[in-house]
Amino acid sequence: MIPLVILYGFYLIWGIILQFLPLKSTTLNLAYNSYAVLYFYGALCCIRNSNTVSIKSSIGKSLLFFGLGVGSYGIGLLFWLYYNFIARIEIPFPSFADIFFVLFIPLIAVGVFYILSLFTKLITRTFVLQSLAIIALSAIAVLGLLNKPTITGDASFLAVFFNIAYPIGDTILVSSALIALRVGGGKMHEILKLLIIGLLFQAVADFFFTYRSSHTIYWNGDISDIMYATSGFILSATLLRMRKHFFESSEHISTNLRQTAATETNSPQNI
């Protein structure tokens, strides 16, 4: 966790400095998108350790998909850097990078689904209907009131698609995490709170980016990128805590099973 905190502190200070520099198209601005490492940090830890709790279990699958989700966003940022430094395109939106940014949404959603599957006994039909209503109302509120997507005639089809996909996807992720929070208990409750905060930062960052890019006032390293970096830090920190919790739970279960087996072996009936 300490290396992750140091990394975030570095990018936070870098981002703040960029806000006060007069030029906004420098190498320092373009290189700021290397905050992809904040996403990769959590992704690599999750994917590398997902098998420690069995990939066939809901716990293992949730870790895997969360890791793939944040990893996908990091890959998108690598493509963004490619466009910046190799293709010489300062703001590649929409571009191939957006495919990986959008993939973040379904992958994280699947991870949340597997978290919910741990609490199936607490999920009733009424709960499901209420949850669907929350998602629908949230999407309407975001698209209709808070973050109306840019769908003017000047925008390309892909720009329109991504301007709609990002706010809808963010709404689904935050709403799904809130639903999981309603049923999750113990340490998982605290972990899900942190996940929601990370997803909220991601949603706010998307809002700033789509608004500022559609009004041609976005530049690399601006406030939206600081928000993305913050989201990457919080999401990776969440995944590290989640991995630790799942691993400890798995170890506890394994210990109990070994103790039970030993007790049965030494019982009078088996002697």
C-alpha positions as CSV (number, residue, x, y, z in Angstrom):
1,M,0.0,0.0,0.0
2,I,2.9,2.4,0.8
3,P,4.3,2.3,-2.8
4,L,0.8,3.1,-4.1
5,V,0.4,6.1,-1.8
6,I,3.9,7.4,-2.8
7,L,2.9,7.0,-6.5
8,Y,-0.3,8.9,-6.0
9,G,1.4,11.6,-4.1
10,F,3.8,12.0,-7.0
11,Y,1.1,12.3,-9.6
12,L,-1.0,14.6,-7.4
13,I,1.8,17.1,-6.9
14,W,2.6,16.8,-10.7
15,G,-1.0,17.5,-11.6
16,I,-1.3,20.5,-9.3
17,I,1.9,22.0,-10.7
18,L,0.5,21.7,-14.2
19,Q,-2.5,23.8,-13.3
20,F,-0.2,26.8,-12.7
21,L,2.0,26.4,-15.8
22,P,1.2,28.8,-18.6
23,L,1.7,26.3,-21.4
24,K,-0.7,23.4,-21.7
25,S,0.7,21.3,-24.5
26,T,4.2,20.5,-23.2
27,T,5.8,17.1,-22.8
28,L,5.1,17.4,-19.1
29,N,1.4,17.6,-19.9
30,L,1.4,14.6,-22.3
31,A,3.6,12.5,-20.0
32,Y,1.1,13.0,-17.1
33,N,-1.1,10.3,-18.7
34,S,1.5,7.8,-17.4
35,Y,-0.7,7.8,-14.2
36,A,-1.9,4.6,-15.9
37,V,0.5,2.9,-13.4
38,L,-2.0,3.7,-10.7
39,Y,-4.5,1.5,-12.4
40,F,-2.0,-1.2,-13.3
41,Y,-0.9,-1.4,-9.7
42,G,-4.2,-2.8,-8.5
43,A,-4.8,-4.8,-11.7
44,L,-1.6,-6.7,-11.4
45,C,-2.1,-7.5,-7.7
46,C,-5.6,-8.8,-8.4
47,I,-4.9,-10.8,-11.5
48,R,-1.7,-12.3,-10.0
49,N,-3.4,-13.3,-6.8
50,S,-6.9,-14.2,-8.0
51,N,-5.9,-17.9,-8.1
52,T,-5.0,-17.9,-4.4
53,V,-8.7,-18.1,-3.6
54,S,-9.7,-20.4,-6.6
55,I,-10.7,-18.9,-9.9
56,K,-13.8,-21.1,-9.8
57,S,-15.2,-19.3,-6.8
58,S,-17.2,-16.1,-6.8
59,I,-14.4,-14.5,-4.8
60,G,-11.7,-15.5,-7.3
61,K,-13.8,-14.4,-10.2
62,S,-14.6,-11.0,-8.6
63,L,-10.9,-10.3,-8.1
64,L,-10.1,-11.4,-11.6
65,F,-12.8,-9.1,-13.3
66,F,-12.0,-6.2,-11.0
67,G,-8.3,-6.6,-12.0
68,L,-9.2,-6.9,-15.7
69,G,-11.4,-3.8,-15.4
70,V,-8.8,-1.4,-13.9
71,G,-6.1,-3.0,-16.2
72,S,-8.3,-2.3,-19.2
73,Y,-8.4,1.4,-18.2
74,G,-4.6,1.4,-17.8
75,I,-4.2,-0.1,-21.3
76,G,-6.5,2.7,-22.7
77,L,-4.1,5.2,-21.2
78,L,-1.1,3.5,-22.8
79,F,-2.9,3.9,-26.2
80,W,-3.6,7.5,-25.3
81,L,0.2,8.0,-24.7
82,Y,0.9,6.3,-28.1
83,Y,-1.4,8.9,-29.8
84,N,0.3,11.7,-27.9
85,F,4.0,10.8,-28.5
86,I,4.0,8.6,-31.6
87,A,1.0,9.6,-33.7
88,R,1.3,13.3,-32.5
89,I,-2.4,13.6,-31.7
90,E,-2.8,15.7,-28.6
91,I,-6.4,14.8,-27.7
92,P,-7.3,11.4,-29.4
93,F,-11.0,11.4,-28.7
94,P,-12.7,9.3,-29.9
95,S,-10.0,6.8,-30.7
96,F,-8.9,3.1,-30.2
97,A,-8.1,4.0,-26.6
98,D,-11.8,4.5,-25.8
99,I,-12.5,0.8,-26.5
100,F,-10.4,-0.1,-23.4
101,F,-11.9,2.8,-21.4
102,V,-15.4,1.5,-22.2
103,L,-14.4,-2.1,-21.4
104,F,-13.7,-0.9,-17.9
105,I,-17.5,-0.6,-17.3
106,P,-18.7,-4.1,-18.1
107,L,-15.6,-5.8,-16.5
108,I,-16.1,-3.9,-13.2
109,A,-19.9,-4.6,-13.4
110,V,-19.2,-8.3,-13.6
111,G,-16.9,-8.0,-10.6
112,V,-19.7,-6.4,-8.6
113,F,-22.1,-9.1,-9.8
114,Y,-19.8,-11.8,-8.3
115,I,-19.7,-9.8,-5.1
116,L,-23.5,-9.8,-5.0
117,S,-23.5,-13.6,-5.6
118,L,-21.9,-14.0,-2.2
119,F,-25.1,-12.7,-0.6
120,T,-27.8,-14.4,-2.7
121,K,-29.7,-15.5,0.4
122,L,-30.3,-11.8,1.2
123,I,-31.5,-10.9,-2.3
124,T,-35.2,-11.1,-2.8
125,R,-37.4,-10.3,-5.7
126,T,-38.4,-7.0,-4.1
127,F,-34.8,-6.1,-3.6
128,V,-34.0,-6.8,-7.3
129,L,-37.0,-4.6,-8.5
130,Q,-35.9,-1.8,-6.1
131,S,-32.3,-2.1,-7.4
132,L,-33.4,-1.9,-11.1
133,A,-35.5,1.2,-10.2
134,I,-32.5,2.8,-8.6
135,I,-30.4,2.2,-11.7
136,A,-33.1,3.5,-14.1
137,L,-33.8,6.6,-12.1
138,S,-30.1,7.3,-11.6
139,A,-29.5,7.0,-15.4
140,I,-32.4,9.4,-16.1
141,A,-31.2,11.9,-13.6
142,V,-27.6,11.8,-14.9
143,L,-28.5,12.0,-18.6
144,G,-31.4,14.3,-18.3
145,L,-30.3,16.7,-15.7
146,L,-26.6,16.5,-14.6
147,N,-24.6,15.4,-17.6
148,K,-26.5,15.8,-20.9
149,P,-24.3,14.1,-23.5
150,T,-23.1,16.1,-26.5
151,I,-25.0,14.8,-29.5
152,T,-24.9,17.8,-31.8
153,G,-24.6,17.5,-35.6
154,D,-20.9,18.4,-35.4
155,A,-20.0,15.4,-33.3
156,S,-19.0,12.1,-35.0
157,F,-21.0,8.9,-34.4
158,L,-18.2,7.5,-32.2
159,A,-18.1,10.8,-30.2
160,V,-21.9,10.6,-29.7
161,F,-21.7,7.0,-28.7
162,F,-18.9,7.5,-26.1
163,N,-20.6,10.7,-24.8
164,I,-23.6,8.6,-24.0
165,A,-21.8,5.4,-23.0
166,Y,-19.6,7.0,-20.3
167,P,-22.4,8.6,-18.2
168,I,-24.7,5.6,-18.5
169,G,-21.8,3.2,-17.6
170,D,-20.8,5.3,-14.6
171,T,-24.3,5.4,-13.4
172,I,-24.7,1.6,-13.7
173,L,-21.4,1.0,-11.8
174,V,-22.1,3.4,-9.0
175,S,-25.7,2.1,-8.6
176,S,-24.5,-1.5,-8.7
177,A,-21.9,-0.8,-6.0
178,L,-24.6,0.9,-3.9
179,I,-26.8,-2.2,-4.3
180,A,-23.9,-4.4,-3.1
181,L,-23.4,-2.1,-0.2
182,R,-27.0,-2.7,0.9
183,V,-26.4,-6.4,1.4
184,G,-22.7,-6.5,2.2
185,G,-21.7,-6.8,5.8
186,G,-18.6,-6.8,8.0
187,K,-15.3,-5.8,6.5
188,M,-16.8,-6.1,3.0
189,H,-19.2,-3.2,3.9
190,E,-16.2,-0.9,4.4
191,I,-14.4,-2.1,1.3
192,L,-17.6,-1.4,-0.8
193,K,-17.7,2.1,0.6
194,L,-14.2,2.7,-0.7
195,L,-15.2,1.1,-4.1
196,I,-18.1,3.5,-4.4
197,I,-15.8,6.5,-3.7
198,G,-13.4,5.4,-6.4
199,L,-16.2,4.9,-8.9
200,L,-17.7,8.3,-8.0
201,F,-14.3,10.0,-8.7
202,Q,-14.3,8.1,-12.1
203,A,-17.8,9.4,-12.8
204,V,-16.9,13.0,-12.0
205,A,-13.7,12.7,-14.0
206,D,-15.7,11.4,-17.0
207,F,-18.1,14.4,-16.6
208,F,-15.3,16.9,-16.6
209,F,-13.6,15.3,-19.5
210,T,-16.7,14.9,-21.8
211,Y,-17.8,18.5,-20.9
212,R,-14.4,20.1,-21.4
213,S,-13.5,18.1,-24.5
214,S,-16.8,18.9,-26.2
215,H,-16.2,22.6,-25.4
216,T,-12.6,22.3,-26.7
217,I,-11.1,23.4,-23.4
218,Y,-9.6,20.1,-22.3
219,W,-5.9,19.7,-22.1
220,N,-3.7,16.8,-20.9
221,G,-3.2,17.0,-17.2
222,D,-6.1,19.2,-16.4
223,I,-8.6,18.7,-13.5
224,S,-10.2,15.7,-15.2
225,D,-6.9,13.9,-15.3
226,I,-6.2,14.6,-11.7
227,M,-9.6,13.1,-10.9
228,Y,-8.8,10.0,-13.0
229,A,-5.5,9.6,-11.2
230,T,-7.4,9.9,-7.9
231,S,-9.9,7.3,-9.0
232,G,-7.1,4.9,-10.1
233,F,-5.5,5.3,-6.7
234,I,-8.7,4.7,-4.8
235,L,-9.7,1.7,-6.9
236,S,-6.3,0.1,-6.6
237,A,-6.3,0.7,-2.8
238,T,-9.8,-0.9,-2.7
239,L,-8.7,-3.9,-4.7
240,L,-5.6,-4.4,-2.4
241,R,-7.9,-4.3,0.7
242,M,-10.4,-6.6,-1.0
243,R,-7.7,-9.1,-2.0
244,K,-6.4,-9.1,1.6
245,H,-9.9,-9.7,3.0
246,F,-10.7,-12.5,0.6
247,F,-7.3,-14.1,1.2
248,E,-7.7,-14.0,4.9
249,S,-11.3,-15.3,4.6
250,S,-10.1,-18.2,2.4
251,E,-7.3,-19.0,4.8
252,H,-9.8,-19.0,7.7
253,I,-12.1,-21.4,5.9
254,S,-9.2,-23.7,4.9
255,T,-8.0,-23.7,8.6
256,N,-11.5,-24.6,9.8
257,L,-11.8,-27.4,7.2
258,R,-8.4,-28.8,8.3
259,Q,-9.3,-28.7,11.9
260,T,-12.7,-30.4,11.2
261,A,-10.9,-33.1,9.2
262,A,-8.4,-33.7,12.0
263,T,-11.1,-33.8,14.6
264,E,-13.1,-36.4,12.6
265,T,-9.9,-38.5,12.1
266,N,-9.1,-38.5,15.8
267,S,-12.7,-39.1,16.9
268,P,-13.4,-42.4,18.9
269,Q,-15.5,-43.7,16.0
270,N,-12.4,-43.7,13.7
271,I,-10.1,-45.3,16.2
